[in-house]
Amino acid sequence: MPDYTTGILLICLGNLCAATGLTLMKSSTVHEGEKPFFLRWRWLAGFSFLGVLTTVVDVYVLGFLPLSVVAPFAGLTIVFTLAIASTGLLNEPEPLRHTDVIGIGFIIVGEVVVSVFGPHSSHGLTSAEIMADAQKPVFAAFAAASMATVLTWVALGMLPAARERCLRAAAEAGGAASLLATALSAYSAAVCGALSQLFVKVVAVTANAAGGDFTGAGSPWRQLPPYLALVGLVVTAPLQLYLLDTALTGSAVSYAVPVYQALLILLTTVLGGVFFGEFDTMSPTGLLIFGAGVATA
């Protein structure tokens, strides 16, 4: 099994792939917005980076690293995205402001703190414990309320009449309404992203525990949790991409991506710590320093 340091380096690689994918998807909405998804080569390339390469790296890393450590490193996606956007290689150049540079510094400091003081192991990873974790009141309430919000927002976006009313209201209200709509889309995408990461973690741990044993009597693949996780992933992953595309439409990458990533970091870190009990073995001081690192990032 790879060591902790190798896992951290792989997380960085995955975030570079995600940043490239996000920038390509934004470029697609600008240059190919009138075409269906399957004819938008920039969107397809972005999906390959964000939905395929990043997922492969995440599945591998989540097999041996805690989710609450992996999640804050999503902040590096902001760093990579701002750097790529400033070059103008994949979209119209968006120059870095001095506040962006300061923010990048905070993110890097936060990631260092998280990697040093974060939990180094997960708990509650047997099939029975995963099922018990899924029934925790805090997790169940969060999942139910969040998905209700997401599905309501998706329904409003897919109904032509509702969409027209929202667009008209946003135009009349000015920039604030547009920013709020972007923030709601980003939040909804982040909820789906956090749940997707949780489901990926369950599948990754199952694969890691099973090795090559798919049919043996003791194989975790003979239990229900990994298949429930796969179903959840099939539902939340496409919703995440759809809502993220909505958030990117009409908004600057330098606004939409940080809002999405900040929410994704917070939601996924808390979910990982609560669902998998990753905070249970941390001392109060270590948890406080870790929380400060996450907040800084």
Secondary structure, DSSP 8 states (H G I E B T S, - for coil): ---HHHHHHHHHHHHHHHHHHHHHHHHHHHHSTTS-GGG-HHHHHHHIIIIIIHHHHHHHHHTTS-HHHHGGGGHHHHHHHHHHHHHTSSSS-----HHHHHHHHHHHHHHHHHHHHS-S-----SHHHHHHHHT-HHHHHHHHHHHHHHHHHHHHHHSHHHHHHHHHHHHHH-HHHHHHHHHHHHHHHHHHHHHHHHHHHHHHHHHHHHTT-SSSTT-GGGSSHHHHHHHHHHHHHHHHHHHHHHHHTTS-HHHHHHHHHHHHHHHHHHHHHHHS-TTTTS-HHHHHHHHHHHHH-
